[in-house]
Every structure is written in C-alpha cells, then in structure tokens.
Amino acid sequence: MSTTTMLQLVDQAANELGIAAPATVVGNYTQDVVQLLALINASGYELLRKHAWRNLTKQYAFYTEYLTTTGTWTTASAAVTSIPTTSGLDTTYIAIGTGLPNVNFVASVDSGTAVTLTATPTEAGTAATLYFQKLRYSLPSDYDAIVPRTMWDKSKRWEMLGPESAQQWEWLQSGYIATGPRVRWRLLGNYFQIWPGFSSAEYLGFEYRSNAWAATAAGVAKTSFTVDTDTCIYPDRLMVLNLKLKYFEAKGFDTTAMYRDYLTELEAGIALDTSSANLSFAPRPGTVLIGYDNIPDSGYGSS
C-alpha cells in the first residue's frame, strides 16, 4: 500500500501536464479538478481488472451455522410453530425434520416462535425434532471475485468441490444421491452457497479478490478516492501515468506517447507485484520417496 496521497498523485500529474496543480481536490469545483478526480477514480476502477493485485487478495473463513430445536407443523400449511426461539434464523436456512420436503428453506420468520417454510409438510409433527441449517453465507462486503481452488473444508482438511453448475446443483439437492463426504459450493446471487448443510460448526474458507483498492489515512479500505488524504494499493507512477493518459483522452489530444508510457509501467507493475513460478525446460518427477534412484542393484534381500 502506497503512502502517497490522492492529492499528491493529482498534483504530480497536473504539474507534468502543465496545468495548475490544485491545493485541494475533493470539494474543489473547478471544472478541471472535478474532471481529474473523476479520472483518477476511473483509473482505480479499471486497474482492478488489469491484474490480480497482491494487496487485493484476501482470505475469508467462517463457521457453519445451525439450530437444533423442536417445532410443530401440520399438512395444512407451511407454518412451523412452537419453536422455543427463532433468534438468528432467516431465509438462508433450510429446515429438516420428519415430513418436511427436501431443501425446504425458511420463507419468513413470523415471530419469536414461528416460521413459514417454502414447502408444505407431507406429515404432521408435534414438538418434533427440527434442524435448521444455514446454506447461504453472505460474501465479504468488499468482494469482487473469487480465487479458484481456494475453497477448503478446514475442519476435515478437504478441498470443497465446485463451482457446481445450476444443473448439478439441482441434481444434488433433488436427486436420490444428495450428500457425500465432500462439501459442494456455488455462487448464487450475493451468497456463497454450500451443500450439504451442517448441524455442527464446520470451519470453511476461501480466498477472494477485494474491490477496495483505496484506503483512508488510517488504513481503512474503501472502493474509491473520496478524501484528499486517501491512498491506494497501486504503484504511484502507474496512477500518475494513467491519469495523464485519461486526461489526454478526455481532451481529444494525441495519446500515442502517453499510452506507451502507461503500458510500460503497467507491465512492470504487474511483473513486480507477485513472484512467478520457476519453469524448467527439463521437468522430472521428484525422488523423495523410494524409487529407482535410491534402490540398490543388489543386496536388498533378507540376510
């Protein structure tokens, strides 16, 4: 994370462009300054898509949520009553119990003791055992994209399987073979959805890319520049060159040289952001286990 402020970046670009460098940016209603603020924010939004920036990759982990309780239901409606407490329940939970159809989500929480489900029970239950399992978990507030193959069931030390397609998801939830030892996942709306649910605290997690490329002076992440003292995760020179390029584009000037300088800095910034794997021209399997490299030609029989 750079310590150069947004005001300093704008002033540097303005000085290089030969236009008046502003004393302040946010709250300054001079047309050129208003445009510079909009263009430097546009630079931040667009660079977000140019590369998987190291400082925007974050880890997210959570425990599965559940409620084991009792309730009463009939075949006349989808309501479940006489639940000791509905605290914490919402429409991200399914209800499991004798006579309740499969994948029966909570449609609404009606009171502190009653909920309505999405499907009517096929058998009645009185003070019967009832399991609520949360299947849909909200994505982080700064979520932009998920990092492939980072989804793990940390409790069982197994990789979660996914992302499942809509067709596969319906097969899992509606078919005869609905569960297994591995957790399946998919992204649905603003949720990270899992299958099957749990009636225990399972520890799950994944990595994602954040859209919070800016930060306050105190280091609080944010998604755009809104204060002169804000900073960002991108290289300073890249932001200055991108701002100059966008300014020239907006004014209708020739951008050939500007684009060349920007592209060179972008490629350098991406190359320096993270380390790259070593590639071998003659790869070969490792020999850390017993193999032909460490078995003697003779003398390995019983003596």
N, C-alpha and C positions, 0 to 999 in steps of 0.2 A: 504494500500500500504506500503510495507516494505521499509525501508531506507537503507537496506544492499545492497551494490553494487554487480554487477555481478562478479567483480574481487574478492571481499571478499568471495563470495559464492564458487568460484572455488578454492581459496586458502584454505578455510576451508576443502573442500572435498579432496584436494591434500594432506594436512597435515594428515588427517585421513587415507588416503590410503598409506601414507608413500612414496609419490613421491615428487619431487621438486615442491614447490609452485612458480608459475611464478610471476614476477614483473609486467608484463602486459599480457593480453590475446589477445585482438584484435591487429592484426599486428605482433603477435609473431608466427613465422613459425616453431617452434619446433614441431615435429610430435605429441607428447603427448598433447601439449597445443592446437594445431589445433583440435585434437580429443575432448578434454574437452569442447571447445567452441561449437562444433557441438552437443555434447551430452547434454549440458545444454540447448541449444535451443530446442533440441528434447524433453527434459523434459517439457519445457514450452508448446510446441505444444500439447503434449499428455495429460497433466493435464487439458488443455482446455476442453477436452471431458469427464473428470472424474466426473465433478460436475458443477452445475450452480453457479459458484462463485459469491458472492455478489458484489464484485468490478467490475465484468464484465457485470452486468445487468444495462442497461441504458434506459432512456426514449427518445422517438423521437416524435416530433409533427410538423405539417406543416399545412399551409392553402392551400385549393384547388385553382388552378389557372385556369383562363379563359380569354377569349377575346370576347366581343360583338362588332360586326363590320358590315360591308356590303361587298358585292362582286358580281361579275358577272360570270356566268357559262352557258355552253351550254350542249346539249346532245351528242355532237360530241367528247368530250374528258373529261378527269378527272381534267382538269386545272380550277382553280378559279383565276380570275384576278380582277384588280381594287380594291384591298383591300387597305384601307388607309395606313396600316402598318402591316407587318408580324413580327415585332420585338417580340422576345420571343417564337415564335411558333417553334415546332419541331415535330418529328414523334410520340411523346407521346400524341398528341392531336387528338380528333375527331372533325369533322365539322358537324354541324346541321343546316339545312335550308330546305326550300320547294324544293322538287325534289331531295334531296340528300339521297341516301340509308342509312339504319341504320348502326351505328358503322362504319362510314367512316373515317378512320384515314388519317392523313396527310402523304403522301408518301415521299414528299420532299418539301422543301422551296426553290422556284426557284429564287425569287428576293424579294425586299422590298415591293412588291405589289402583288405577285402571289405565289400560292402554287399548288401542284399537289396532288390529293386525291387518295385513293386506289380503289375507285369505280366511274364509270361514272354516272353523274346525270341522272335521268329519266325525269326531267322537267328543262327547262331553267329558269334562273333568271338574272335580270339586276338590279344592285345596290340594291340587295335584302338583307334583314336582315340575318346575318350569325353569328352563335355561335360556337366558338371554346372552347372545354372543355378538360382539361388535365385529362387523366385517369390513366396514368402510372407515378409513382413517384419513383425516384431513392432511393435505400436503402442506409443507412448510410455507409460511406466509411469503417468503421470497423465492418460491420455487419457480424455475424456468424450464428445466429439462432434467430428465433422469439419466444417470450414468449407467450404461448397460452392464449387466452381470456383476452388480454390486449388492444385489438383494440376498440377504442371508437370514436364516433362522439361527440366531446366535445361541439360543438355548440348546438346540440339537446339533449345532455345528454343520448344518446342511445348507447348501445354496437353494434358495427358493426358485421355483420353476415359472417362467413367464418371459415376456408378457403373453398371456393367453389371448387368443382372438375371441371375438364375440361368440362365434360358433362353438369354440372349445369350451368357453365359459358356461354356455347353456348346457352343453353335454355334461360337464362336471356337476352342475347344480341340479340337473333334471334327469340324468341317466341313472341306471341301476348302480354303476360303479361310481360313487360320488366322492369318496375320500381315499386317502392313502397316507403314507408316512411323510410325504413332502408337501410343503406349503406352496400353493399356486398363487399367482398375483396378476393383476392387470390395473391399468389406469382407467378410471371411469369418472368422467366429469372432473371435479376437483378433489377426487379421492384416490387413495392407494387402497385397492380392494384386495382382500385375501380370501382364500378358500383352502381348507375348511376353517370354521371358527374354532375358538378355544374356550374351555371353561377353566382355564388356568392362565397365569401370567407368563406368556411366551415372549421372549425378547427378540424382536425383529429389527432389521435396519437396512439402509441403503445409502448410497451417495447420490447427490444431485448437484445441478449447477444453479447457482443463485442468480437472480436478476438485479441484485443490489450492488451495482458497480461503483456507487458513490458512498461517501461516509461523512458524518459530521465531524467537527473538530475534536469531539470526544470519542470518535471512533465508532459511532452507531451507524450501522449500514442503512443505506437508503437507495432508491432507484433513480434518482436524478439530482442535479445541482439545484438547490433552492436557496442557498445562503452563500455569500462570498467566501466564507472560510471553509466550505466543503472541499473534500479531497476525493480522489478516485483511485481505482486499482490499476489503471492503465499507465504505461510509460509516459512521462511528461512530454517528451519530444513527439511522440505519436499523436498525442492530443493536440498539441500546437499545430503540427502539420496538417492534421485532419481538419481542424478549424479553419486554417488558411485555405485549404482546398475547397471547403464548403462555401466559404465567403466568396471566393472567385466564381464558383459555380452559380451562386445566387445572383451575382452581379453581371453574369454573362461574359466574363473575361476568359481568355485562353487558359486552360488548366493543365496543359501538357507537362510543364516543368513541375507544377505543384503535385500532380498525380504521381509522377516518377519519384519525387522525394518521399511522398506519403507511403507509396507501395514498398520502397526500400526499407523504410523504418518499420512498417507493419511486419514484413518478413523477418526482420532482425528481432523485433519484439516477440514474435511467436516462437522463433528459434531459441531465444534466451529464457523464455518463460518456464519451460519444463525440460527435464532431461529426456534424452531419447535412448531407446534400447540399443545395445550393441548387436550389430548384424554380422554374422560370419559367412564367408564365402565357401567354407567347407564345414557345415554343421555335422555333428556326430553325437550319438547318444552318450550320456554320462556313464561313468564306470564306478559309481559309488557303491553299487551293490555287487554281489557275486556274479561274475560273468567270465567270458573267455579271456579277459585281460588279467584276471587275478586267480585263475585256477591253474595249478601246476600241471605239467605234462604227465607226470607220473608221481607215485609215492603218496597218493591221497586215499589209498585203500586202508583197510584195518590192518594193524600190525600185530 
